[in-house]
Amino acid sequence: MTSDTEGIKKQLTQKVEVMKLLNTVTRLRIILILLVYGKQSLAELEEKIGRTKATITHHIKKFEELGIIKTTRKNARGSIDAKVYQLIPEFLDLIQLSPEELNVIEEDDQKDILQFLLLRDKWMFEMIRNIFQLINLFYKDLEFDFVNLNLKDFEDVKKQYFENLVQYDILFLNKEHKDQYSELLKSLKSKLNKKREEETNYIVNDAPYLIFNSIIPLEDILKYDPETRKFIRFFRVFDKE
């Protein structure tokens, strides 16, 4: 076995172990908090996740054993909150798996990993749904202010709208253009990752902005609408009733 093959096998083994470990909501919450907020103490994790310090510590130890969390200390005079946790820069690569990589893994492990990928996607979309619900509340509140504002308040509403605007793009693509888009996105991500690696002060888990890229097969997804194929639920958001 060549050193390259051994390296690939070692990396795949680590990916398998990481994905197996992220099989609970609490562990996934810890990871997401570290991704969004960067370095976090035990007290900060307790406040954001809503679990006890003992529970969080139990999961953190498992992360440390796999080498996916870096632990540093701050000046807290021996307090349990003196430890500060952050994800290693390579973490995001460890929860990505291509079909080719999956085929190399042992069959029993393949089943566990595929189950994790399904659960991860389900949890992620539930999280995204909750985020969009919060965004919707922001726009409802802003709409209420706009409808009920006095003329002198217009500038305040306008400022709040543009300063907090959620940027989004919507593209409807055919199969050929979808494939082209995927290739362009892959190239862009590669360039961005390279740029990040060149920045010595870059921290992967200091990311207060979320870019949610998703290619949705509308024809297949809309089949889950129980009220016919006429996009009834799809467009219900526009109903005024």
Secondary structure, 3 states (H helix, E strand, C coil): CCHHHHHHHHHHHHHHHHHHHCCCHHHHHHHHHHHHHCCEEHHHHHHHHCCCHHHHHHHHHHHHHHCCEEEEECCCCCCHHHEEEEECCCHHHHCCCCHHHHHHCCHHHHHHHHHHHHHHHHHHHHHHHHHHHHHHHHHHHHHHHHHHCCHHHHHHHHHHHHHCCCCCCCCCCCHHHHHHHHHHHHHHHHHHHHHHHHCCCCCCCCCCCCCCCCCCCHHHHHHHCCCCCCCCCCCHHHCCC
